[in-house]
Amino acid sequence: MEKRVMLILVSSRKESAEMVQKVLTGWGCHIKTRLGLHDDVLENCTESGLIFLELKGDTAKLDEMERKLNLVKGVDAKQVVLKTE
């Protein structure tokens, strides 16, 4: 069994959130689970955040999503593949 996840670190949410959202929407059918984390909310809302995705589908398409996310300024996206026997 194999699980593929992606971690996306966004260092400037105000600057890059719109473009990140567009990329994720374009690959929405490949995202099984999406979880967004950031340190504070309301008045202390942070500029950085971490997005966790559980992915499904063709690896070439998932690689393309990762590439497009990494083109966005202030974004670092990495896939992780976990395998069990």
C-alpha positions as CSV (number, residue, x, y, z in Angstrom):
1,M,0.0,0.0,0.0
2,E,1.2,3.5,-0.8
3,K,0.1,6.9,0.5
4,R,1.1,10.1,-1.2
5,V,0.9,13.3,0.7
6,M,2.1,16.9,0.0
7,L,3.3,19.5,2.4
8,I,3.0,23.1,1.3
9,L,4.7,25.8,3.3
10,V,3.4,29.2,2.5
11,S,5.6,32.0,3.9
12,S,3.5,35.0,2.8
13,R,-0.2,34.1,2.8
14,K,-1.4,37.6,1.7
15,E,0.9,37.6,-1.3
16,S,0.5,34.0,-2.5
17,A,-2.8,32.6,-1.1
18,E,-4.9,33.4,-4.2
19,M,-2.5,31.7,-6.6
20,V,-2.1,28.7,-4.3
21,Q,-5.9,28.4,-4.2
22,K,-6.1,28.5,-8.0
23,V,-3.5,25.7,-8.3
24,L,-5.3,23.5,-5.7
25,T,-8.7,24.1,-7.3
26,G,-7.2,23.0,-10.7
27,W,-6.1,19.7,-9.2
28,G,-9.1,19.4,-6.8
29,C,-10.1,15.9,-8.1
30,H,-6.7,14.6,-6.9
31,I,-7.0,15.9,-3.4
32,K,-8.6,13.5,-1.0
33,T,-7.8,15.4,2.2
34,R,-6.8,19.0,2.8
35,L,-5.8,20.5,6.1
36,G,-4.5,24.1,6.6
37,L,-2.5,25.0,9.7
38,H,-1.3,28.4,10.9
39,D,-0.2,29.7,14.3
40,D,-2.7,32.3,15.2
41,V,-6.1,33.6,14.2
42,L,-8.2,36.8,14.4
43,E,-6.1,39.8,15.3
44,N,-2.8,37.8,15.4
45,C,-3.3,36.0,12.1
46,T,0.2,34.9,10.9
47,E,1.6,35.4,7.5
48,S,2.9,31.8,7.2
49,G,1.0,28.6,7.1
50,L,1.3,24.9,6.3
51,I,-1.1,23.0,4.1
52,F,-1.3,19.2,4.3
53,L,-2.8,17.3,1.3
54,E,-3.5,13.6,0.9
55,L,-3.3,12.9,-2.8
56,K,-4.7,10.3,-5.2
57,G,-4.2,9.8,-9.0
58,D,-1.7,9.9,-11.7
59,T,1.8,10.7,-10.3
60,A,2.7,12.7,-13.4
61,K,-0.2,15.0,-12.7
62,L,0.7,15.2,-9.0
63,D,4.3,16.1,-10.0
64,E,2.9,18.9,-12.2
65,M,0.8,20.3,-9.3
66,E,3.9,20.3,-7.1
67,R,5.9,22.1,-9.8
68,K,3.2,24.7,-10.3
69,L,3.0,25.4,-6.6
70,N,6.8,25.8,-6.3
71,L,6.6,28.5,-9.0
72,V,4.5,30.7,-6.6
73,K,6.7,33.2,-4.7
74,G,7.0,32.2,-1.0
75,V,5.8,28.7,-1.5
76,D,7.7,25.4,-0.9
77,A,5.8,22.3,-1.8
78,K,7.1,18.7,-1.4
79,Q,5.5,15.3,-2.0
80,V,6.1,12.4,0.4
81,V,5.4,8.8,-0.5
82,L,4.9,6.4,2.3
83,K,4.7,2.7,1.7
84,T,3.6,-0.2,3.8
85,E,4.1,-3.9,3.1
